[in-house]
């Protein structure tokens, strides 16, 4: 388990000075963070595909409109 925790960023000293509960929380928090990063990447991949589709639509139809940056990424 030490090697796994070290691969996630925990130092050997922190590992040995932590309780089992702390180690488990560290691993769970790391997995949750990675899951959130993957969800964010999936959203941006989906958004990029949508924008490419709109851009191709402009080639086929003069009425197709490409959204502004603020419309595409409202945040």
C-alpha distances in whole Angstrom, upper triangle without the diagonal:
4,6,5,6,9,10,11,13,11,12,11,14,13,9,11,14,13,13,11,13,13,9,10,13,12,10,13,16,14,15,18,19,19,21,23,24,24,27,29,29,30,33,34,34,36,38,39,40,42,44,44,46,48,49,50,52,54,55,56,58,60,59,55,54,51,49,49,46,46,46,43,41,42,40
4,5,5,6,9,10,11,9,9,7,10,10,7,9,12,11,13,11,14,13,10,12,14,12,11,15,16,15,16,19,20,19,22,24,24,25,28,29,29,31,33,34,35,37,39,39,41,43,44,45,47,49,49,51,53,55,56,57,59,60,60,56,54,51,49,49,46,46,47,44,41,43,40
4,5,5,6,9,10,9,10,9,12,12,10,12,15,15,16,15,17,16,12,14,16,14,12,16,17,15,16,19,19,18,21,24,23,23,27,28,27,29,32,32,32,35,37,37,38,41,42,42,44,47,47,48,51,52,53,55,57,58,58,54,52,49,48,47,44,44,45,42,40,42,39
4,5,5,7,9,9,11,11,14,13,11,13,16,15,16,14,15,14,11,11,14,11,9,12,14,11,12,16,16,15,17,20,20,20,23,25,24,26,29,29,29,32,34,34,35,38,39,40,41,44,44,45,48,49,50,52,54,55,55,51,49,46,45,44,41,42,42,39,37,39,36
4,5,5,7,5,8,8,11,10,7,11,13,11,13,12,13,11,8,9,11,8,7,11,12,10,11,15,15,14,17,19,19,20,23,24,24,26,29,29,30,32,34,34,36,38,39,40,42,44,45,46,48,50,51,53,54,55,55,51,49,46,44,44,40,41,42,39,36,37,35
4,5,5,5,6,7,10,10,8,11,13,13,15,15,16,14,11,13,14,11,10,14,14,12,14,17,16,16,19,21,20,21,24,25,25,27,30,30,30,33,35,35,36,39,40,40,43,45,45,46,49,50,51,53,55,56,55,52,50,46,45,44,40,41,42,39,37,38,35
4,6,7,9,10,14,13,12,15,17,16,18,17,18,16,13,14,15,12,10,14,14,11,12,16,15,14,17,19,18,19,22,23,22,24,27,27,27,30,32,32,33,36,37,37,39,41,42,43,45,47,48,50,51,53,52,48,47,43,42,41,38,39,40,37,34,36,33
4,6,9,11,14,12,11,15,16,15,17,16,16,14,11,12,12,9,8,11,10,7,9,12,11,11,14,16,15,16,19,20,20,22,24,25,25,28,30,30,32,34,35,36,38,40,40,42,44,45,46,48,50,51,50,46,45,41,40,39,36,36,37,34,31,33,30
4,6,9,12,10,10,14,15,14,17,16,17,14,12,14,13,10,10,13,12,9,12,14,13,13,16,18,17,19,21,22,22,24,26,26,27,30,31,31,33,36,36,37,40,41,42,43,45,47,48,50,51,52,52,48,46,43,41,40,36,36,38,35,32,34,31
4,7,8,6,7,10,11,10,13,13,14,11,9,12,12,8,9,13,12,10,13,16,15,15,19,20,19,21,24,24,25,27,29,30,31,33,34,35,37,39,40,41,43,45,45,47,49,50,51,53,55,56,55,51,49,46,44,43,39,39,41,38,35,36,33
4,5,5,6,9,10,11,14,15,16,13,11,15,15,12,13,16,16,14,17,20,18,19,22,23,23,25,28,28,28,31,33,33,34,36,38,38,40,42,43,44,46,48,48,50,52,53,54,56,58,59,58,54,52,49,47,46,42,42,44,41,38,39,36
4,5,5,6,9,10,13,14,16,14,11,15,16,13,14,18,18,16,19,22,21,22,25,26,26,27,30,31,31,33,35,36,37,39,41,41,43,45,46,46,49,51,51,52,55,56,57,59,61,62,61,57,55,52,50,49,46,46,47,45,42,43,40
4,5,5,6,9,12,14,16,13,12,16,17,14,16,19,19,18,21,23,23,24,27,28,28,30,32,32,33,36,37,38,39,41,43,43,45,47,48,49,51,53,53,55,57,58,60,62,63,64,63,59,57,54,52,51,47,47,48,46,43,44,41
4,6,5,6,10,12,13,10,9,13,13,11,13,16,16,15,18,20,20,21,24,25,25,27,29,30,31,33,35,35,37,39,40,41,43,45,45,47,49,50,51,53,55,56,57,59,60,61,61,57,55,51,49,48,44,44,46,43,40,41,38
4,5,5,8,9,11,9,7,11,12,10,11,15,15,14,17,19,19,20,23,24,25,26,29,30,30,32,34,35,36,38,40,41,42,44,45,46,49,50,51,53,55,56,57,59,60,62,61,57,55,52,50,49,45,45,46,44,41,42,39
4,6,8,10,12,11,9,13,15,13,15,18,18,18,21,23,23,24,27,28,28,30,32,33,34,36,38,39,40,42,44,44,46,48,49,50,52,54,55,56,58,60,61,63,64,65,64,61,59,56,53,53,49,49,50,48,45,45,42
4,7,10,12,10,10,13,14,13,15,18,18,18,21,23,23,25,27,28,29,31,33,34,35,37,38,39,41,43,44,45,47,49,50,51,53,54,55,57,59,60,62,64,65,66,65,61,59,56,53,52,49,48,50,47,44,45,41
4,7,8,6,6,10,10,10,12,15,15,16,18,20,20,22,24,25,26,28,30,31,32,34,36,37,38,40,41,43,44,46,47,49,50,52,53,55,56,58,60,61,62,63,62,58,56,53,51,50,47,46,47,45,42,42,39
4,5,5,6,9,10,11,13,14,15,17,19,20,21,23,24,26,27,29,30,32,33,35,36,38,39,41,42,44,45,47,48,50,51,53,54,56,57,59,61,62,63,64,63,59,57,54,52,51,48,47,48,46,43,43,40
4,5,5,6,9,10,11,12,14,15,17,18,20,21,23,24,26,27,29,30,32,33,35,36,37,39,41,42,43,45,47,48,49,51,53,54,56,57,59,60,61,63,61,58,56,53,51,50,47,47,47,45,42,43,40
4,5,5,6,9,10,10,12,14,15,16,18,20,21,22,24,26,27,28,30,31,33,35,36,37,39,40,42,43,45,46,48,49,51,52,54,56,57,59,59,61,59,56,54,51,49,48,45,44,45,43,40,40,37
4,5,5,6,9,10,10,12,14,15,16,18,20,21,23,24,26,27,29,30,32,33,35,36,37,39,41,42,43,45,47,48,49,51,52,54,56,57,58,59,58,54,52,49,47,46,43,42,43,41,38,38,35
4,5,5,6,9,10,11,12,14,15,17,18,20,21,23,24,26,27,29,31,32,33,35,36,38,39,41,42,44,45,47,48,50,51,53,55,56,57,58,57,53,52,49,46,46,42,42,43,41,38,38,35
4,5,5,6,9,10,11,12,14,15,16,18,20,21,23,24,26,27,29,30,31,33,35,36,37,39,41,42,43,45,47,48,49,51,53,54,55,57,55,52,50,47,45,45,41,41,41,39,36,37,34
4,5,5,6,8,10,10,12,14,15,16,18,20,21,22,24,25,27,29,30,31,33,34,36,37,39,40,42,43,45,46,48,50,51,53,54,55,53,50,48,45,43,42,39,38,39,37,34,34,31
4,6,5,6,9,10,11,12,14,15,17,18,20,21,23,24,26,27,29,30,32,33,35,36,38,39,41,42,43,45,47,48,50,52,52,54,52,49,47,44,41,41,38,37,38,36,33,33,30
4,5,5,6,9,10,11,12,14,15,17,18,20,21,23,25,26,27,29,30,32,33,35,36,37,39,41,42,43,45,47,48,50,51,52,51,47,46,43,41,40,37,37,37,35,32,33,30
4,5,5,6,9,10,10,12,14,15,16,18,20,21,23,25,26,27,29,30,32,33,35,36,37,39,41,42,43,45,47,48,49,51,49,46,44,41,39,39,36,35,36,33,30,31,28
4,5,5,6,9,10,11,12,14,15,17,18,20,21,23,24,26,27,29,30,32,33,35,36,38,39,41,42,44,46,47,48,49,48,44,42,39,37,36,33,32,33,31,28,29,26
4,5,5,6,9,10,11,12,14,15,17,18,20,21,23,24,26,27,29,30,32,33,35,36,37,39,41,42,44,46,47,48,47,43,41,38,36,35,32,32,33,30,27,28,26
4,5,5,6,9,10,11,12,14,15,16,18,20,21,22,24,26,27,29,30,31,33,35,36,37,39,41,42,44,45,46,45,41,40,37,35,35,32,32,32,29,27,28,25
4,5,5,6,9,10,11,12,14,15,17,19,20,21,23,24,26,27,29,30,32,33,35,36,38,39,41,42,43,45,43,40,38,35,33,33,30,29,29,27,24,25,23
4,5,5,6,9,10,11,12,14,15,17,18,20,21,23,24,26,27,29,30,32,33,35,36,38,40,41,42,43,42,38,36,33,31,31,27,27,28,25,22,23,21
4,5,5,6,9,10,10,12,14,15,16,18,20,21,22,24,26,27,29,30,31,33,35,36,38,39,40,42,41,37,35,32,30,30,27,27,28,25,22,24,22
4,5,5,6,9,10,10,12,14,15,16,18,20,21,23,24,26,27,29,30,32,33,35,37,38,39,40,39,35,34,31,29,29,27,26,26,24,21,23,21
4,5,5,6,9,10,11,12,14,15,17,18,20,21,23,24,26,27,29,30,32,33,35,37,37,38,37,33,32,29,27,27,24,23,23,21,18,19,17
4,5,5,6,9,10,11,12,14,15,16,18,20,21,22,24,26,27,29,30,32,33,35,36,37,36,32,31,27,25,25,22,22,23,20,17,19,17
4,5,5,6,9,10,10,12,14,15,16,18,20,21,22,24,26,27,28,30,32,33,34,36,35,31,30,27,25,26,23,23,23,20,18,20,18
4,5,5,6,9,10,11,12,14,15,16,18,20,21,23,24,26,27,29,31,32,33,34,33,29,28,25,23,24,21,21,21,18,16,18,16
4,5,5,6,9,10,11,12,14,15,17,18,20,21,23,24,26,27,29,31,31,32,31,28,26,23,21,21,18,18,18,15,13,15,13
4,5,5,6,9,10,10,12,14,15,16,18,20,21,22,24,26,27,29,30,31,31,27,25,22,21,21,18,19,19,15,14,16,15
4,5,5,6,9,10,11,12,14,15,17,18,20,21,23,25,26,27,28,30,29,25,24,21,20,21,19,20,19,15,14,17,16
4,5,5,6,9,10,10,12,14,15,17,18,20,21,23,25,26,27,28,27,23,21,19,17,18,16,16,15,12,11,13,13
4,5,5,6,9,10,10,12,14,15,16,18,20,21,23,25,25,26,26,22,20,17,15,16,13,15,14,11,10,13,12
4,5,5,6,9,10,11,12,14,15,17,18,20,22,23,24,26,25,21,20,17,17,18,16,17,16,13,13,16,16
4,5,5,6,9,10,11,12,14,15,17,19,21,21,22,24,23,19,18,16,15,17,15,17,15,12,12,15,16
4,5,5,6,9,10,11,12,14,15,17,19,20,21,22,21,17,16,13,12,13,12,13,11,8,9,12,13
4,5,5,6,9,10,10,12,14,15,17,19,20,21,21,17,15,12,12,13,12,14,13,9,10,14,15
4,5,5,6,9,10,11,12,14,16,17,18,20,20,16,15,13,13,16,15,17,15,12,13,17,18
4,5,5,6,9,10,11,13,15,16,16,18,17,13,13,10,11,13,13,15,12,9,12,15,17
4,5,5,6,9,10,11,13,15,15,16,16,12,11,8,8,10,10,13,11,8,11,14,16
4,5,5,6,9,10,11,13,14,16,16,12,12,10,11,13,13,16,15,12,14,17,20
4,5,5,6,9,10,11,12,14,14,11,11,10,12,15,15,18,15,13,16,19,21
4,5,5,6,9,10,10,12,11,7,7,6,8,12,13,15,13,11,14,17,20
4,5,5,7,9,10,11,12,8,8,6,9,12,13,16,14,12,16,18,21
4,5,5,7,9,11,12,9,10,10,13,16,17,20,18,16,19,22,25
4,5,5,6,8,9,6,8,9,12,15,17,20,17,16,19,22,25
4,5,5,6,7,5,7,7,11,14,16,19,17,16,19,21,25
4,6,7,10,8,10,11,15,17,19,22,20,19,22,25,28
4,7,9,8,11,13,16,19,22,24,21,20,24,26,29
4,5,6,9,11,15,18,21,23,20,20,23,25,29
4,6,8,11,14,17,20,22,19,20,23,25,28
4,6,10,13,15,19,20,17,18,22,23,26
4,7,10,13,16,18,15,15,19,20,24
4,6,9,12,14,11,12,16,17,20
4,7,9,11,9,9,13,15,18
4,6,8,6,6,9,11,14
4,5,5,6,9,10,13
4,5,5,6,8,10
4,6,5,5,8
4,6,6,9
4,6,9
4,6
4
